[in-house]
Amino acid sequence: MNAAYLYSLIAVVLLGLISYAGVAVAGLEGFFGIFIPYAALVLFVAGFANRIVTWGKTPVPFRIPTTSGQQKSVPWIKHDRLDNPSNTVGVIGRMALEILLFRSLFKNSRVGFSDVGGYRKIYYKWVVWLWLFALLFHYAFLVTVVRHLRFFTEPVPFFVGMLETVDGMMQVGAPGVYLSGVVLFGMAMLLLLRRIVLPKVKYISIAADYFPLLLIIGIAVTGILMRYFVKVDVGAVKELTMGLATLQPSIPEGGISALFYVHLFFVSLLLAYIPFSKLMHMGGVFLSPTRNLANNSRAVRHVNSWNYPVKTHTYEEYEDDFREKMKEAGLPVEKE
């Protein structure tokens, strides 16, 4: 039994209780409201930059783009310009579809065996639901992050208001329900259940796979509770976040609900965790040689930058050394 998700769940619950008790009991608003967010931001920026610089400096020994289409060859064979790009334009198109629409995940398939007529046959089945869950999850997360710019800017950018209008178009009660928050929570739960329920996925999952999902669920749950069920002073929240954004941090005199500090603590943990986890795919996708290289190895020589400098002996030098003996043996020479 893979109980890694239980360890991650216990860790997230304990972290939430620690932050709640730290504010509600110990009165550590300054620690959880100022020090932790700034420390998380420093870790995120430093860790993110370090990973990007490290990846950028790493030589690519081979031209290894993953492809699923026909490579450019002779004119009468149709070339797949997106799945097997041969130039920079094709790479940009492929990267745009990958980053914006998860095109490779859209092609996800499942392999299995079936018994037909007494014979065991292999089959492949197109599975689109994982692509749909992932796409909804990422875009809901993006919309949620952009919406929260309202708390860190003054005046609030016009596009934030437009996005909030679209996000809250399905007005249900007061305050209005934001679709992004509901979708984010729902998709995160489905992705978590996929790792818990499906045997093959569960077998290869470790605690580091469950922890960020549970952390995001914790962020979504605390955010939903604050918006719809627990009264939180939005003016005080704006005062605190604007102080953080302008590097003039201060804790509002009236205080803020301890639930808000749990929410902020979860956000800070996720921010600090990103550079040291699989979540760094948000930056790594741009530097992956399997995606950002054109498959033009037939047309352009790719020099391995890791090659050790080796003294070569060209044919011209070989012929200069053995020309007379080659003539005596009756072998053709290029130079007389």
C-alpha positions as CSV (number, residue, x, y, z in Angstrom):
1,M,0.0,0.0,0.0
2,N,1.3,3.4,-1.0
3,A,0.7,5.6,2.0
4,A,2.8,8.6,0.8
5,Y,-0.3,10.7,0.4
6,L,-1.1,10.2,4.1
7,Y,2.3,11.6,5.1
8,S,1.8,14.6,2.8
9,L,-1.8,15.1,4.2
10,I,-0.5,15.0,7.8
11,A,2.2,17.4,6.9
12,V,-0.1,19.9,5.3
13,V,-2.7,19.7,8.2
14,L,0.1,20.1,10.8
15,L,1.5,23.1,9.0
16,G,-2.0,24.7,8.9
17,L,-2.5,24.0,12.6
18,I,0.9,25.5,13.4
19,S,0.2,28.7,11.5
20,Y,-3.3,29.0,13.0
21,A,-2.1,28.4,16.6
22,G,0.9,30.7,16.0
23,V,-1.5,33.6,15.2
24,A,-4.6,32.8,17.3
25,V,-2.7,31.6,20.4
26,A,0.9,32.9,20.3
27,G,0.1,36.2,18.5
28,L,2.8,35.8,15.9
29,E,1.1,37.9,13.2
30,G,4.3,39.6,12.3
31,F,6.1,36.3,11.8
32,F,3.5,34.7,9.7
33,G,2.3,37.9,8.0
34,I,5.6,39.6,7.2
35,F,8.7,37.4,7.8
36,I,7.4,34.2,6.2
37,P,6.1,35.9,3.0
38,Y,9.4,37.8,2.4
39,A,11.5,34.7,3.2
40,A,9.4,32.7,0.7
41,L,9.7,35.3,-2.0
42,V,13.5,35.4,-1.6
43,L,13.7,31.6,-1.7
44,F,11.5,31.6,-4.8
45,V,13.5,34.2,-6.7
46,A,16.9,32.9,-5.8
47,G,15.9,29.2,-6.3
48,F,14.2,29.9,-9.6
49,A,17.1,32.0,-11.0
50,N,19.6,29.3,-9.9
51,R,17.7,26.5,-11.6
52,I,17.3,28.5,-14.8
53,V,21.0,29.6,-14.9
54,T,22.1,26.0,-14.2
55,W,19.9,24.6,-17.0
56,G,20.9,27.4,-19.4
57,K,24.6,26.6,-18.8
58,T,24.2,22.9,-19.3
59,P,25.5,21.8,-22.7
60,V,23.1,19.8,-24.9
61,P,25.2,16.8,-26.2
62,F,22.7,15.7,-28.7
63,R,19.9,17.1,-30.8
64,I,17.1,15.2,-29.1
65,P,13.7,16.8,-29.8
66,T,10.8,14.4,-29.2
67,T,8.7,14.0,-32.4
68,S,5.5,12.4,-33.5
69,G,5.4,13.4,-37.1
70,Q,7.3,13.1,-40.4
71,Q,10.7,14.7,-40.5
72,K,11.5,17.1,-43.4
73,S,13.1,15.1,-46.2
74,V,12.4,14.9,-49.9
75,P,9.8,17.3,-51.4
76,W,7.2,14.6,-52.2
77,I,6.9,13.4,-48.6
78,K,4.7,15.7,-46.5
79,H,6.5,17.3,-43.7
80,D,4.8,17.7,-40.3
81,R,5.9,21.3,-39.4
82,L,4.6,21.3,-35.8
83,D,5.2,17.7,-34.5
84,N,8.6,17.6,-36.2
85,P,9.8,21.2,-36.8
86,S,12.8,21.8,-39.0
87,N,13.3,25.5,-38.2
88,T,12.8,28.2,-35.6
89,V,9.3,29.1,-36.8
90,G,8.1,25.5,-36.4
91,V,9.7,25.3,-32.9
92,I,7.9,28.5,-31.8
93,G,4.6,27.2,-33.0
94,R,5.1,23.9,-31.3
95,M,6.2,25.6,-28.0
96,A,3.2,27.9,-28.1
97,L,0.8,25.0,-28.5
98,E,2.6,23.1,-25.8
99,I,2.6,25.9,-23.3
100,L,-0.9,27.3,-23.9
101,L,-2.8,24.1,-24.8
102,F,-0.7,21.2,-23.5
103,R,-0.7,19.6,-27.0
104,S,1.5,16.6,-26.1
105,L,-0.7,15.7,-23.1
106,F,-3.7,15.9,-25.5
107,K,-2.3,12.9,-27.3
108,N,-2.2,10.9,-24.0
109,S,-3.0,7.2,-24.6
110,R,-3.4,4.2,-22.3
111,V,-1.9,0.8,-23.2
112,G,-3.4,-2.5,-22.1
113,F,-4.2,-6.1,-23.0
114,S,-7.5,-7.7,-24.1
115,D,-8.4,-11.3,-24.8
116,V,-10.0,-11.7,-28.2
117,G,-10.7,-15.2,-29.6
118,G,-8.4,-16.8,-27.1
119,Y,-5.5,-14.6,-28.0
120,R,-4.1,-11.8,-25.9
121,K,-3.9,-8.6,-27.9
122,I,-2.4,-5.2,-27.0
123,Y,-4.5,-2.2,-27.4
124,Y,-4.1,1.6,-27.2
125,K,-6.9,3.9,-26.0
126,W,-6.9,7.7,-26.3
127,V,-7.5,9.2,-22.8
128,V,-8.5,12.9,-23.0
129,W,-9.7,13.5,-19.4
130,L,-6.2,14.0,-17.9
131,W,-5.5,16.7,-20.5
132,L,-8.8,18.4,-19.7
133,F,-8.3,18.2,-15.9
134,A,-4.7,19.6,-16.3
135,L,-5.8,22.4,-18.6
136,L,-8.6,23.5,-16.4
137,F,-6.4,23.3,-13.3
138,H,-3.6,25.5,-14.8
139,Y,-5.9,28.1,-16.2
140,A,-8.0,28.3,-13.1
141,F,-4.8,28.8,-11.1
142,L,-3.7,31.5,-13.5
143,V,-7.0,33.4,-13.3
144,T,-6.9,33.1,-9.5
145,V,-3.4,34.5,-9.3
146,V,-4.2,37.4,-11.6
147,R,-7.4,38.2,-9.7
148,H,-5.4,38.5,-6.5
149,L,-3.4,41.4,-8.0
150,R,-6.3,43.5,-6.7
151,F,-4.7,43.2,-3.2
152,F,-1.2,44.2,-4.3
153,T,-1.9,47.2,-6.6
154,E,-3.4,50.6,-6.3
155,P,-5.0,51.6,-8.6
156,V,-6.1,48.1,-9.6
157,P,-5.2,47.4,-13.3
158,F,-8.2,47.5,-15.7
159,F,-7.6,43.9,-16.8
160,V,-8.1,42.6,-13.3
161,G,-11.5,44.1,-13.1
162,M,-12.4,42.7,-16.5
163,L,-11.2,39.3,-15.5
164,E,-13.2,39.4,-12.3
165,T,-16.3,40.2,-14.3
166,V,-15.9,37.3,-16.6
167,D,-14.9,35.0,-13.7
168,G,-17.9,35.9,-11.7
169,M,-20.4,35.9,-14.6
170,M,-22.4,33.1,-13.0
171,Q,-23.7,35.2,-10.1
172,V,-25.0,33.0,-7.3
173,G,-25.9,34.8,-4.1
174,A,-23.8,37.4,-2.5
175,P,-20.8,37.5,-2.6
176,G,-20.7,36.2,-6.1
177,V,-19.1,32.8,-6.9
178,Y,-15.8,32.9,-8.8
179,L,-15.6,30.0,-11.2
180,S,-11.8,29.9,-11.0
181,G,-11.8,29.1,-7.3
182,V,-14.4,26.3,-7.6
183,V,-12.6,24.9,-10.7
184,L,-9.2,25.1,-9.1
185,F,-10.4,23.1,-6.0
186,G,-12.3,20.6,-8.1
187,M,-9.5,19.9,-10.6
188,A,-6.9,19.7,-7.8
189,M,-9.1,17.1,-6.1
190,L,-9.5,15.1,-9.3
191,L,-5.8,15.1,-9.9
192,L,-5.2,14.0,-6.3
193,L,-7.7,11.2,-6.5
194,R,-6.1,10.0,-9.8
195,R,-2.9,9.5,-7.9
196,I,-4.7,7.7,-5.0
197,V,-7.1,5.5,-6.9
198,L,-5.4,4.5,-10.1
199,P,-3.1,1.6,-9.2
200,K,-0.4,2.3,-11.8
201,V,-0.2,6.0,-11.0
202,K,-0.4,5.3,-7.3
203,Y,2.5,2.8,-7.5
204,I,4.9,5.4,-9.0
205,S,3.7,8.4,-6.8
206,I,5.8,9.6,-3.9
207,A,5.2,12.1,-1.1
208,A,6.6,14.9,-3.3
209,D,3.9,14.3,-5.8
210,Y,1.1,14.6,-3.2
211,F,2.4,17.5,-1.2
212,P,2.0,20.3,-3.7
213,L,-1.5,19.1,-4.7
214,L,-2.6,19.0,-1.1
215,L,-1.0,22.4,-0.5
216,I,-2.9,23.9,-3.4
217,I,-6.1,22.3,-2.1
218,G,-5.4,23.9,1.3
219,I,-5.0,27.3,-0.4
220,A,-8.3,26.8,-2.3
221,V,-10.2,25.6,0.8
222,T,-9.0,28.5,3.0
223,G,-9.7,31.0,0.2
224,I,-13.2,29.6,-0.3
225,L,-13.9,29.6,3.5
226,M,-12.8,33.3,3.7
227,R,-14.9,34.4,0.8
228,Y,-18.1,32.6,1.5
229,F,-18.2,31.4,5.2
230,V,-15.8,33.2,7.5
231,K,-15.9,36.9,7.9
232,V,-12.5,38.5,7.0
233,D,-11.8,42.3,7.0
234,V,-10.9,42.8,3.3
235,G,-9.7,46.3,4.1
236,A,-7.2,45.1,6.6
237,V,-6.1,42.4,4.2
238,K,-5.5,45.0,1.5
239,E,-3.5,47.1,4.0
240,L,-1.3,44.2,4.9
241,T,-0.7,43.1,1.3
242,M,0.0,46.7,0.0
243,G,2.5,47.1,2.8
244,L,4.2,43.9,1.7
245,A,4.2,45.0,-1.9
246,T,5.6,48.5,-1.2
247,L,8.3,47.2,1.3
248,Q,6.5,49.0,4.1
249,P,5.0,46.1,6.0
250,S,2.8,46.5,9.0
251,I,0.2,44.5,10.8
252,P,-3.3,46.2,10.7
253,E,-4.3,47.4,14.1
254,G,-7.8,45.9,14.0
255,G,-6.2,42.5,13.2
256,I,-7.2,39.8,10.7
257,S,-8.8,36.4,11.1
258,A,-6.2,33.7,11.8
259,L,-7.6,31.8,8.8
260,F,-6.2,34.4,6.6
261,Y,-2.7,33.8,8.0
262,V,-3.1,30.1,7.3
263,H,-4.0,30.9,3.7
264,L,-1.0,33.2,3.4
265,F,1.2,30.6,5.0
266,F,0.2,28.0,2.5
267,V,0.8,30.4,-0.4
268,S,4.2,31.2,1.0
269,L,5.1,27.5,1.4
270,L,4.0,26.8,-2.2
271,L,6.0,29.8,-3.5
272,A,9.2,28.6,-1.6
273,Y,8.6,25.0,-2.7
274,I,8.4,25.6,-6.4
275,P,12.1,25.9,-7.3
276,F,13.0,22.7,-5.5
277,S,10.2,20.5,-6.9
278,K,8.6,19.2,-10.1
279,L,6.6,22.5,-10.2
280,M,9.7,24.0,-11.8
281,H,8.4,22.7,-15.1
282,M,6.8,26.2,-15.3
283,G,10.3,27.4,-16.2
284,G,11.9,24.3,-17.4
285,V,9.6,23.8,-20.3
286,F,11.2,26.7,-22.1
287,L,14.7,25.1,-21.7
288,S,13.9,21.5,-22.5
289,P,15.9,20.3,-25.5
290,T,13.2,17.8,-26.3
291,R,10.9,20.8,-27.1
292,N,13.0,23.9,-28.0
293,L,15.2,22.3,-30.7
294,A,14.5,21.9,-34.4
295,N,14.9,18.4,-35.8
296,N,17.2,19.4,-38.6
297,S,20.0,16.9,-37.9
298,R,19.9,15.8,-41.6
299,A,20.5,19.3,-42.8
300,V,22.7,20.9,-40.1
301,R,25.6,19.3,-38.2
302,H,25.1,19.4,-34.4
303,V,28.4,19.7,-32.6
304,N,28.5,18.1,-29.2
305,S,29.9,20.7,-26.9
306,W,31.0,18.0,-24.5
307,N,33.3,16.4,-27.0
308,Y,36.9,16.1,-25.8
309,P,39.3,17.8,-28.3
310,V,40.8,14.9,-30.2
311,K,43.6,15.1,-32.8
312,T,42.1,13.9,-36.0
313,H,43.9,12.5,-39.1
314,T,42.2,13.6,-42.2
315,Y,42.3,11.7,-45.5
316,E,44.5,14.4,-47.1
317,E,47.1,13.9,-44.3
318,Y,46.8,10.1,-44.7
319,E,47.4,10.3,-48.4
320,D,50.4,12.6,-47.9
321,D,51.9,10.0,-45.5
322,F,51.3,6.9,-47.7
323,R,51.0,8.3,-51.2
324,E,54.0,6.4,-52.7
325,K,53.0,3.1,-51.0
326,M,49.4,3.6,-52.3
327,K,50.7,4.1,-55.8
328,E,52.9,1.0,-55.6
329,A,49.9,-1.0,-54.4
330,G,47.8,0.3,-57.4
331,L,45.4,2.3,-55.2
332,P,44.0,5.5,-56.6
333,V,45.2,8.8,-55.1
334,E,43.7,12.3,-55.4
335,K,47.1,14.0,-55.7
336,E,49.9,12.8,-57.9
